Amino acid sequence: MSFDPVQSVTKAFTVLEYVNRRGLASIKDIHETTGIPKPTIVRLLQTLVGVGYVAQDERTRGYHVTATVNRLSSGFHGAPMVIEVAHPLANALTDDIMWPCAICMLDLDAVVINYSTTSSSPIAPFHASLGRRLSLGGRALGRAYACFCPQAEQDILRSVMRTSRDPENYSITDEAFKLMVSQARKDGFVERNADLEPRSSGTIAFPIMLGERVMATFGVTYFRSAIDKAQTREALIDKTRDTVTKIEAALEAAYWP
């Protein structure tokens, strides 16, 4: 190269790439990962928002890419689209039922929470959940991916689970996994392994499908005692299912307008 790179341009692409990979990122996240000063990150994000490549979530104040990044031909892999489409509907569900919702994407032997309404829930069982890894074998949001993905992908994930360092993955036998998948597909949703902590709460999770592919998983976490007293479990399942159906319809419209 006959000249030094333009630092402002390289930093802008660094920020954009990080937000694209992360799904939902805060200024603190970007600073700690890239080392770029926070005032510079703020200016770059405002610029990216101005040209339409990035948007800011009104509730979490985090940043996510928009479908405009598809114009770059690379870097837009579907996960950000799921967040963009699903997060307003997740917010609306929490406004209705008060319990926190989470949206997760696959990460090897687990799913990672890329969006959460915990901060908007007055009765959330957990104080923070964004970025948390949840096993495919034991956690509802992970099971929702493993149980509903296509058979070829499921076979690969089973191999990964057997060699995983997470006991929630490697301890589940092939027979137990088959029974779990069969029950999940019969019910249309999954729940967390009841033997896992904390036992005072539960999670109901569904896959977000685009055709036969699981794009993400969507779940609601609640206190078991509160559901028994104030809400029926069936009503919670129905409202969560309705939200996922709306997300899938919006996602299909976004991909195949």
HUSUL-V332789 format. One record per backbone hydrogen bond with DSSP energy under -0.5 kcal/mol. CO is the residue of the C=O (numbers start at 1). NH is the residue of the N-H. E is the energy in kcal/mol with one decimal. If there is no record, write none. Layout:
BEGIN
{{CO/NH/E} {CO/NH/E}}
END
This chain:
BEGIN
{{5/7/-0.8} {6/9/-0.7} {6/10/-2.1} {7/11/-2.5} {8/12/-1.7} {9/13/-2.2} {10/14/-2.0} {11/15/-2.5} {12/16/-2.5} {13/17/-2.8} {14/18/-2.0} {15/19/-2.5} {16/20/-2.3} {17/21/-2.2} {18/22/-2.7} {19/23/-2.0} {22/24/-0.9} {25/63/-3.4} {26/30/-2.3} {27/31/-2.5} {28/32/-2.7} {29/33/-1.9} {30/34/-2.9} {31/35/-2.3} {37/41/-2.2} {38/42/-2.6} {39/43/-1.9} {40/44/-2.5} {41/45/-2.9} {42/46/-2.4} {43/47/-1.9} {44/48/-2.6} {45/49/-2.7} {46/50/-2.1} {47/51/-1.7} {48/53/-1.9} {48/54/-1.3} {49/52/-1.0} {53/66/-1.9} {55/64/-2.5} {57/61/-1.5} {62/57/-2.9} {63/25/-2.7} {64/55/-2.9} {66/69/-1.8} {67/70/-1.9} {68/71/-2.1} {69/72/-2.1} {70/73/-1.6} {75/77/-0.8} {78/82/-1.8} {79/83/-1.9} {80/84/-2.7} {81/85/-2.5} {82/86/-3.1} {83/87/-2.4} {86/90/-2.3} {87/91/-2.3} {88/92/-2.1} {89/93/-2.0} {90/94/-2.2} {91/95/-2.2} {92/96/-1.4} {93/97/-3.1} {94/98/-2.4} {98/123/-0.6} {100/221/-1.9} {101/117/-2.3} {102/219/-2.1} {103/114/-2.5} {103/115/-1.5} {104/217/-2.0} {105/112/-2.9} {107/109/-0.7} {107/110/-1.0} {109/136/-1.3} {110/107/-3.5} {111/134/-2.9} {112/105/-1.9} {112/114/-0.7} {113/131/-2.8} {115/103/-2.7} {117/120/-1.6} {117/121/-0.7} {118/121/-1.2} {120/122/-0.5} {121/124/-0.8} {129/132/-2.3} {132/113/-2.1} {134/111/-2.5} {135/139/-0.9} {138/193/-3.0} {139/143/-3.2} {140/144/-2.3} {141/145/-0.5} {142/145/-0.8} {142/146/-2.2} {143/147/-2.9} {144/148/-0.6} {145/148/-0.6} {145/149/-1.5} {150/154/-2.7} {151/155/-2.5} {152/156/-1.3} {153/157/-2.4} {154/158/-2.2} {155/159/-1.6} {156/160/-2.0} {157/161/-2.7} {158/162/-2.0} {159/163/-1.1} {161/164/-0.9} {165/167/-0.6} {166/169/-2.0} {166/170/-2.2} {167/171/-1.6} {169/172/-1.0} {173/177/-2.5} {174/178/-2.3} {175/179/-2.1} {176/180/-2.2} {177/181/-2.6} {178/182/-2.5} {179/183/-2.4} {180/184/-2.4} {181/185/-2.6} {182/186/-1.4} {183/187/-2.5} {184/188/-3.3} {184/189/-0.5} {190/205/-2.5} {193/196/-1.9} {198/201/-1.0} {200/224/-2.2} {200/225/-0.5} {202/222/-2.5} {203/192/-1.1} {204/220/-2.3} {205/190/-2.4} {206/218/-2.9} {207/209/-0.7} {208/215/-2.7} {208/216/-1.1} {210/213/-1.7} {213/210/-2.6} {213/215/-0.8} {216/208/-3.3} {217/104/-2.4} {218/206/-3.0} {219/102/-2.0} {220/204/-2.3} {222/202/-2.5} {222/224/-0.5} {223/227/-2.0} {224/228/-2.0} {225/229/-1.4} {226/230/-3.3} {226/231/-0.7} {227/231/-0.9} {232/236/-1.7} {233/237/-2.3} {234/238/-2.5} {235/239/-2.3} {236/240/-2.1} {237/241/-2.7} {238/242/-2.4} {239/243/-1.8} {240/244/-2.3} {241/245/-2.4} {242/246/-1.9} {243/247/-2.3} {244/248/-2.7} {245/249/-2.0} {246/250/-2.4} {247/251/-2.7} {248/252/-2.5} {249/253/-2.0} {250/254/-1.8} {251/255/-2.0} {252/256/-3.1}}
END
